[in-house]
Amino acid sequence: MSQSRDQEGDLHPDQFRANNALAVMLDHGMSISGNERHCVFLNTGKDTRAGEKFACVSAVSGLDFPDDGRGVSVVDWDGDGAQDLWVSNRNAPRIRYFRNETKTDNHYIALRLIGDGKTTARDAVGARVEVFLESEAANKQSKKEDKTKTPADRLIKTVHIGQGFLSQSSRWLHFGLGDADKISKVTVRWPGGDTEEYSDFAVNQRYEIHQDGSVVLVPPRVSTPQLPASSPKLPE
């Protein structure tokens, strides 16, 4: 059974010197676990080519810096519909901003929930959102009035806080819709127990959903300060 320091007496001189050396290292911004490249894993879902496992895409992602990273925040910082990354590090640079410049024809929708402050907190932590969308194939089948048409796809997210180590991503729920260009409805299960259904959403837009039943279209974000682009050299 372990004992307290008072019961054990003073630290051994070697341990005392080691603790002081460690404190000096940290005070000077040094790391006790450096030279560890960032790792990025891709969720391959049910892809049999990957054996239904996560695939390591660290090198091809361009994110595998030996920065001794700590926290990662995901947010559409520049408001272009693509998720960007802010990464904090133990070593310099203390923070990196990775702007997502991937060019695709895919669609998205971003939702932010506002609770009523009575049965649900204003930040709506714990609320579950279901976005029902129709793929292009489903739309074509619907036009043909095919009774065997594929049902609308459903995407699900929950409002979280404190979801990462030393970091917090945006409370905006970002849904990637792929090539789907129509949303049939959005269902919200509020923490207070109520379930509400909302409609009339357009893709590639940002909305605030209020528990009182109102839906507010949020205008495009004001331009953020221009950050100088850089092309850091990755190790081989």
C-alpha atoms as one frame of an Amber mdcrd trajectory, in Angstrom:
protein
   0.000   0.000   0.000   1.459   3.352  -1.045   2.282   5.958   1.569   2.170
   9.710   1.488   5.322  11.747   1.123   5.108  12.815   4.763   5.152   9.189
   5.842   7.997   8.296   3.528  10.138  11.255   4.469  12.212  13.346   2.060
  12.758  12.279  -1.539  15.912  10.421  -2.451  18.524  12.882  -3.756  18.505
  11.269  -7.229  14.711  11.553  -7.465  14.852  15.145  -6.268  17.391  16.044
  -8.978  15.327  14.222 -11.611  12.181  16.157 -10.653  14.058  19.456 -10.862
  15.529  18.552 -14.261  12.069  17.671 -15.563  10.660  20.974 -14.303  13.439
  22.899 -16.090  12.731  21.035 -19.335   9.043  21.890 -19.233   9.719  25.517
 -18.288  11.846  25.859 -21.428   9.194  24.379 -23.674  10.953  21.070 -24.138
   8.996  17.859 -24.498   9.185  14.578 -22.638   7.621  12.722 -25.544   8.876
  14.456 -28.677   9.700  13.067 -32.134   6.284  11.435 -32.341   4.715  12.069
 -35.726   1.017  12.930 -35.890  -1.162   9.971 -36.831  -4.278  10.192 -38.998
  -6.653   7.262 -39.399  -9.412   6.911 -41.986 -12.669   5.206 -41.082 -13.182
   2.854 -44.027 -16.619   1.749 -42.850 -17.632  -1.516 -44.460 -14.998  -1.373
 -47.213 -13.771  -4.935 -47.544 -10.545  -3.775 -49.204  -9.453  -2.454 -45.818
 -10.887  -5.393 -43.932 -13.455  -3.041 -42.372 -10.664  -1.496 -40.301  -9.247
   1.974 -39.873  -6.536   2.808 -42.413  -3.447   4.818 -41.519  -3.314   7.766
 -43.943  -0.844   9.837 -41.949   1.691  10.497 -44.693  -0.764  11.112 -47.536
  -2.841  13.462 -45.352  -0.001  15.961 -45.051  -0.644  16.263 -41.315   2.103
  14.011 -39.951   4.347  16.695 -38.468   6.680  15.740 -35.585   5.178  18.535
 -33.489   4.354  16.565 -30.352   0.696  17.469 -30.795  -1.768  17.723 -27.944
  -5.195  19.059 -28.921  -7.214  19.092 -32.155 -10.225  21.317 -32.838 -12.428
  20.804 -35.884 -14.271  23.837 -37.270 -15.253  25.368 -40.605 -13.088  28.377
 -39.834 -13.353  30.148 -43.191 -17.016  29.329 -43.764 -16.560  27.545 -47.085
 -18.336  24.350 -46.036 -15.153  22.325 -45.527 -13.921  21.380 -42.055 -10.591
  22.900 -41.028  -8.251  21.966 -38.183  -6.553  23.857 -35.384  -3.820  21.801
 -33.706  -2.018  22.751 -30.499   1.449  21.386 -29.813   3.774  20.987 -26.863
   6.687  22.131 -29.019   6.975  25.029 -31.448   4.988  25.949 -33.364   2.563
  25.958 -30.472  -0.396  26.058 -32.819  -1.009  25.196 -36.467  -4.000  26.022
 -38.631  -4.721  23.532 -41.407  -7.068  25.033 -43.991  -9.064  22.489 -45.959
  -8.760  23.436 -49.628 -10.181  20.213 -51.055 -12.269  20.944 -54.133 -15.396
  18.804 -54.471 -18.983  19.072 -55.699 -20.301  17.610 -52.448 -22.866  19.370
 -50.283 -23.186  20.053 -46.566 -25.424  21.596 -43.947 -24.364  23.096 -40.602
 -26.727  23.328 -37.622 -26.451  25.013 -34.242 -28.983  24.235 -31.527 -30.309
  26.770 -29.020 -32.174  25.382 -26.007 -35.033  27.211 -24.293 -33.050  27.669
 -21.061 -35.755  25.877 -19.076 -36.026  22.199 -19.932 -32.813  22.357 -21.958
 -29.649  24.404 -21.418 -29.053  27.148 -23.966 -26.066  25.316 -25.458 -28.256
  22.192 -25.907 -25.543  19.761 -24.832 -26.834  16.219 -25.258 -29.334  17.036
 -28.002 -29.490  14.429 -30.778 -29.997  15.580 -34.362 -31.121  13.432 -37.263
 -30.871  14.795 -40.801 -32.960  12.929 -43.345 -31.787  13.410 -46.902 -32.565
  11.977 -50.279 -29.808  10.821 -52.576 -29.908  11.422 -56.327 -30.998   7.834
 -56.870 -33.829   8.205 -54.374 -34.979  11.408 -56.073 -35.111   9.705 -59.469
 -37.047   6.790 -58.056 -39.452   9.183 -56.372 -40.191  10.885 -59.696 -41.022
   7.516 -61.189 -43.348   6.856 -58.241 -41.591   3.586 -57.649 -43.031   2.023
 -54.513 -39.766   0.179 -53.953 -37.687   3.354 -53.853 -34.771   3.544 -51.450
 -35.726   5.348 -48.209 -34.075   8.667 -47.434 -30.661   8.370 -45.871 -30.259
   9.476 -42.257 -27.292  11.202 -40.623 -27.029  11.480 -36.835 -24.962  13.720
 -34.570 -25.069  14.709 -30.893 -24.057  18.026 -29.338 -20.966  17.445 -27.190
 -18.607  19.545 -25.113 -15.211  18.557 -23.780 -14.848  16.009 -26.552 -11.066
  16.105 -26.890  -7.878  16.369 -24.861  -7.063  20.028 -24.162  -9.369  21.092
 -26.989 -12.980  21.771 -27.902 -14.367  21.664 -31.428 -17.119  23.952 -32.663
 -20.661  23.414 -31.375 -21.867  23.738 -34.954 -22.933  20.288 -36.147 -21.468
  19.838 -39.601 -23.124  17.220 -41.824 -21.392  16.138 -45.013 -24.122  15.219
 -47.499 -22.086  13.879 -50.395 -23.972  14.306 -53.684 -27.376  14.549 -51.984
 -28.953  17.927 -52.762 -32.253  17.668 -50.908 -33.086  17.441 -47.203 -36.513
  16.087 -46.379 -36.544  16.939 -42.670 -34.486  17.407 -39.513 -35.474  15.843
 -36.203 -34.115  17.067 -32.857 -34.409  15.113 -29.620 -33.875  17.733 -26.930
 -32.329  16.693 -23.584 -35.507  17.789 -21.815 -37.365  14.920 -23.506 -39.135
  16.751 -26.331 -38.744  15.676 -29.939 -39.311  18.277 -32.656 -39.364  17.992
 -36.440 -38.236  20.777 -38.768 -38.322  21.179 -42.548 -37.542  23.597 -45.409
 -33.768  23.338 -45.265 -31.463  24.061 -48.204 -28.074  22.451 -48.649 -24.819
  24.387 -48.281 -26.326  26.659 -45.616 -25.991  27.298 -41.877 -29.033  27.333
 -39.592 -29.794  27.947 -35.943 -32.553  25.701 -34.611 -34.336  27.032 -31.533
 -36.272  24.818 -29.186 -39.245  27.171 -29.451 -39.693  25.894 -33.009 -38.035
  28.677 -34.969 -35.307  28.099 -37.543 -32.981  30.974 -38.437 -30.821  31.068
 -41.554 -27.369  32.325 -40.580 -25.768  34.550 -43.231 -22.322  33.745 -44.605
 -19.576  34.365 -42.122 -17.720  37.659 -42.263 -14.273  37.116 -43.765 -11.719
  36.046 -41.207  -8.320  37.766 -41.044  -6.137  36.593 -43.875  -3.457  34.247
 -42.613  -0.303  33.917 -44.680  -0.135  30.535 -46.382   2.948  28.436 -45.822
   4.336  25.226 -47.219   6.191  23.593 -44.340   8.606  20.885 -45.322   7.571
  17.488 -44.057  10.230  14.956 -43.036  10.662  11.983 -45.358
